[in-house]
């Protein structure tokens, strides 16, 4: 996929058309998403916001190929991906999407470098090449002096930077962050958001799912979800900066 142009809008990373997600809870049908359509262009910095139960987590899971829509289509770089096999989706997810989670998801007895190497192993990249790419990714997020440190030797902000380096090491088309500052204090939150600004300035496409207004305010576009539908999609003044 990475060497092919997208159909239609060549700048689009993701395109969703009339995406619906319904969960069956016994005899009750729960409509988590109701006909969501949106595009995210290459290099955009987007925040998806909404209250608990709004559908934003379901939307994130579909964008990240962790769930499938009940109806509608979802394309990554012009290729329909929502109906592919689980293995095919896993391969695309590993190549195209870097994930950042609220709780870091780091292995307790593993060095920062080894943590960042893990996605490369699944991509078939090992040995010296994997080690160098891990070191490069850690250097990119400001941890060149911490590559051999375990999580218990790192601050919360440093652990999140390791998680960001792990998300970046496969050189994905899209960085998808789920409440990335939810476990951090205000000072560390600001540092991570500054790093997101730097990554965006380097041309990376970011989607941040959050309920925190100060986090969403750093994005150039804010999509608000309520009752499973997009109720607002606005470009902020930061878009023009």
FENCORSUL-V216380 format. One record per backbone hydrogen bond with DSSP energy under -0.5 kcal/mol. CO is the residue of the C=O (numbers start at 1). NH is the residue of the N-H. If there is no record, write none. Layout:
co=CO nh=NH
co=CO nh=NH
//
This chain:
co=1 nh=4
co=7 nh=9
co=8 nh=10
co=9 nh=12
co=11 nh=42
co=13 nh=77
co=14 nh=40
co=15 nh=75
co=16 nh=38
co=17 nh=73
co=19 nh=36
co=20 nh=70
co=20 nh=71
co=21 nh=32
co=21 nh=33
co=23 nh=25
co=23 nh=30
co=24 nh=26
co=25 nh=28
co=28 nh=25
co=28 nh=30
co=29 nh=31
co=30 nh=23
co=30 nh=32
co=33 nh=21
co=36 nh=19
co=38 nh=16
co=40 nh=13
co=40 nh=14
co=41 nh=44
co=44 nh=46
co=44 nh=206
co=45 nh=220
co=45 nh=221
co=46 nh=208
co=47 nh=49
co=47 nh=223
co=48 nh=210
co=49 nh=225
co=51 nh=54
co=54 nh=228
co=55 nh=59
co=56 nh=60
co=57 nh=61
co=58 nh=62
co=59 nh=63
co=60 nh=64
co=61 nh=66
co=61 nh=67
co=62 nh=65
co=71 nh=20
co=73 nh=17
co=74 nh=81
co=74 nh=82
co=75 nh=15
co=75 nh=77
co=76 nh=79
co=78 nh=80
co=79 nh=76
co=81 nh=84
co=85 nh=89
co=86 nh=90
co=87 nh=91
co=88 nh=92
co=89 nh=93
co=90 nh=94
co=91 nh=95
co=92 nh=96
co=93 nh=97
co=96 nh=173
co=96 nh=174
co=98 nh=176
co=100 nh=178
co=101 nh=104
co=103 nh=105
co=107 nh=110
co=108 nh=152
co=110 nh=151
co=111 nh=115
co=112 nh=116
co=113 nh=117
co=114 nh=118
co=115 nh=118
co=117 nh=120
co=117 nh=121
co=118 nh=121
co=118 nh=122
co=119 nh=123
co=120 nh=125
co=121 nh=124
co=124 nh=126
co=126 nh=129
co=126 nh=130
co=127 nh=131
co=128 nh=132
co=129 nh=133
co=130 nh=134
co=131 nh=135
co=132 nh=136
co=133 nh=137
co=134 nh=138
co=135 nh=139
co=136 nh=140
co=137 nh=141
co=138 nh=143
co=139 nh=142
co=143 nh=146
co=146 nh=149
co=147 nh=113
co=149 nh=112
co=150 nh=153
co=151 nh=154
co=155 nh=159
co=156 nh=160
co=157 nh=161
co=158 nh=162
co=159 nh=163
co=160 nh=164
co=161 nh=165
co=162 nh=166
co=163 nh=167
co=164 nh=168
co=165 nh=169
co=168 nh=171
co=173 nh=205
co=174 nh=98
co=174 nh=176
co=175 nh=177
co=175 nh=207
co=176 nh=100
co=177 nh=179
co=177 nh=209
co=179 nh=182
co=181 nh=184
co=185 nh=189
co=186 nh=190
co=187 nh=191
co=188 nh=192
co=189 nh=193
co=190 nh=194
co=191 nh=195
co=192 nh=196
co=193 nh=197
co=194 nh=198
co=195 nh=199
co=196 nh=200
co=197 nh=201
co=198 nh=202
co=199 nh=204
co=200 nh=203
co=204 nh=206
co=205 nh=175
co=206 nh=46
co=207 nh=177
co=207 nh=209
co=208 nh=48
co=208 nh=210
co=209 nh=179
co=210 nh=50
co=211 nh=213
co=212 nh=216
co=213 nh=217
co=215 nh=218
co=216 nh=219
co=220 nh=236
co=221 nh=47
co=222 nh=224
co=222 nh=234
co=223 nh=49
co=224 nh=231
co=224 nh=232
co=226 nh=229
co=228 nh=34
co=229 nh=226
co=229 nh=231
co=232 nh=224
co=234 nh=222
co=234 nh=236
co=236 nh=239
co=237 nh=240
co=238 nh=241
//
